[in-house]
Amino acid sequence: MVIIYLLIILSYGVEADSSTNVTNVGAIINFSSRIGKEHKTAMEIAAESFNNRSKTHKLILHFRDSRRYPFLAASAAEELIKEKKVEVIVGMETWEEAAQVADLVGNQTQIPVISFASPSITPPLMQRRWPFLIRIATDGYAQMKCIADIVSAYHWKTVVVVYEDDGYGGDVGMLALLTEALQDVGSKIEHRLVLPQISSLSNPNWVELEEMLRLPTMQSRVFIILQSSLPTVTNLFRLAGKMGLVGKESAWIITESITSLLDPQHTSDMKGTLGIKTYYANNTSSYTNFRKKVQTKYSEGNSVQPEIYALRAYDAIGIITEAIGKMADNTISLEVLKTVLSGYTGLSANMWFNGGEVLYSPVFRIVNILDENRFQELNYWKPEVGFSTDEAGKYSFSDVGGVIWPGNLTCAPKGWAMPTVEKPMRIGVPGKTSFSKFVKVDRSRQDSDKKKYVGFCIAIFDMVINRLNYSLPYQFEVFDGLYDDLVEQVHKKVYDAVVGDITVLADRLDKVEFTQPYMKSGLSMIVPAKPEKSIWMFMKPFTWQMWVVTGSIFIYTVFIIWFLECPSNPAFSGPLKNQIGTATWFTFSTLFFAHKEKIYSNLTRVVVVVWLFVVLSLTSSYTANLSSMLTVPRLKLYIDSDSKVGCDGDSFVIEYLQNVLGFKNIIKVKSEYGYPNEFKNKTIEAAFLELPYAEVFMNEYCEGYTATAPNYRFGGLSFIFQRGSPIVRDFSKVILELLENGEVKKLQNEWLTPKKECPRNATSNEPESLTLNSFTGLYVISAATSTLCFLLSFTIRLRRFQHQEAAQQGSASPIPTGETLSNKAVRMAKKICTREIDVPTRSPFCTFFAEERSSPIWEYSTTSTTPQLPHHTYNPPEIECNPMQSNPIQSA
């Protein structure tokens, strides 16, 4: 009878007295699973605690076994509603069960359903589809983001994902989230290992699992187990350890669904594994009391520690019991549950309800399995912070903390199948190269002889190998195919790497991984150096616009000097054409600083000073550019799409010349020694080489050839490895160090350019003609200065003319009457621009404009109405200023 009574309690719960209000709750769990047992124990403890406290209400739990089958769970829910009149249904270990129960039961009967599971990816319009469903577990995005951050912290580029097929595709969502999270940190999934449900079979065949692990093409040694049963996980680690997959340079990560269920009997083969657990406060009095009750119920006693699944089940019943105290009509409704969840503090987390989901910010704790009885708790992880040393996320950290990795290693594993002496790294070496200084294979030597492979690239590789902080066994293998085929061999994992002059290209990046380039690369054109022969070479230093503006400024300066000097300088006397000739000769001679004429006007001196500065700049620039054009060999740049050009026959340059530059006649040249013959025979007009090859060619044949600077850039020369290889990062770091300390430059001088640089080895474009933009400012200053001086002189002469006109009106000199305005203007211009306006010979003061000034102390002679030159000869001082003489100038 006692056994029958216990079975009734197990299936239908504990009946309450008829004098109290009874609330029936249906619980659908998996009786046979570890998680289901924890759920049942936690809910029973929560119900007992409530029943012991309450005098008016009793909570009765009715358990049903779903065995993780969604339809069985839905059937059990219908039976609980009809037979037991339950007001709330809780449980459902998987999302498939929860969705089936909410769809077939909750929507029809409008009974709240509290699920312990949540979908990996929240479907759209979920609240509208299942309005009576409440989820107290978060989706899988945060946990997948945590795993991706672990992968990123240790620079693992590829991972292997392992999961057990549940038959319902529940792993698809987690796999999609993990793929997206890994892409965000620059990593990817190399292989997916899907395990059958072997543990569910009566006679599991673990040999099949061992065969699945034998993957010769799988290079990654970072294993992530998304979900699996404990028996399958235990045997997986046992077989992986047997095959050497749980050891040096390997890393294993397990999710919370596995970590929370581990016990000593399952961890013997999992040493060094990282696990993820949801953090909860385990130092509170509420948790301590709950843990004691759980340990009392379990036969294992004090060894049992309630995990997150038990805490969520306990909180679910706690939410229901709190809702019982707030219900108005002795019925638990959805609205009452929402009110409770608006701010509920449970053992698992602080919760609030939003859109059918109980929200809380998850905090994960990273644990490290040390041995059968020890777990080491490492750093925390929060979505908005990342790794931190405290649960609040105040002190961020770069990784998970001090990990003891598989093999009792303290340094982070490479996460890659590293080469060993028994299985060295296979490195392909191009056997046919156009420039042997980069890579040369001496086929007369044995493969084991290191001198069989020589060259600049081999020297850099050896230097990098010697600077690595770990051993890297390798063996070279000659490959006689095309470079693109060699890259494809690495992509197909025939070779682990390639050492040679491989150019980084965009389409190759999708197949392999490149190290830091050790040399720059670009397309350079080489042509025979032929000096250009032209009778107009002397015109080349300046553009035609420059010549036009320079001539205009010259003519303008000639006019200004003539205008300023003709009234007072005897050298500018005589007929107008003589005056213009003198001014022109004077200005032209300043170009060579050979002028001898004396200057009498201070304004002219200002103009000439600025003009001489212009002349200095122009002559210096002209001489320098003309010298460059005459001494540097000029390239024959008249290459069009129909020209015959040569290039390396085993490179991407052929397609580049055809598809990008549009050349039609492309001649393949087999080696560097074939280019001179091709040029000599006029088979090609130009050769297109990558910059490193062009430097080697010009160093060898510097006389008679010249090259352009590369106008088209590429990624540079580099080594290649399989995608995801951690060796790439180590190689790149060492190459950067060699570039920074000048070691690569030394090797380049030793192997590629051992000769001294030839004086005519110019790898730059021909000198260009100087344009107007370089001298616009100087021309503006010169023109502005000349114009200002002209206006000052013109203003002074105009005032003198006005004084003379006034003096003539008061004298007996006849002034034309009835003179038209135009005639008067002509007469005024003649007087202003000639010597008919008297100029004083002496100045009492040494002033800047002494000879141009009009003042009452100056004496003017009367001028006849008929234009004529004055009868006297005027010889003013050249530079010094003397006191004015007593005898005035006599007019004719």
Helices and strands as residue ranges (DSSP letters): H 2-12, E 21-29, H 34-53, E 57-65, H 70-83, E 88-91, H 95-101, I 102-106, H 107-109, E 113-115, H 126-129, E 133-135, H 141-153, E 158-164, H 171-184, E 188-195, G 198-200, H 206-213, E 222-225, H 230-242, E 251-254, H 256-259, G 264-266, E 274-278, H 285-297, G 301-303, H 308-324, H 334-341, E 344-345, E 350-354, E 357-359, E 364-371, E 374-382, E 386-388, E 425-430, E 440-441, G 450-452, E 453-454, H 456-467, E 474-479, H 483-491, E 497-503, H 506-509, E 512-514, E 522-528, G 537-539, H 544-565, G 570-572, H 576-589, G 590-592, H 602-631, E 644-648, H 653-659, E 665-669, H 674-680, E 686-690, H 691-700, E 705-707, E 712-713, E 717-722, H 727-740, H 743-751, G 772-774, H 776-809, H 821-833, G 850-852
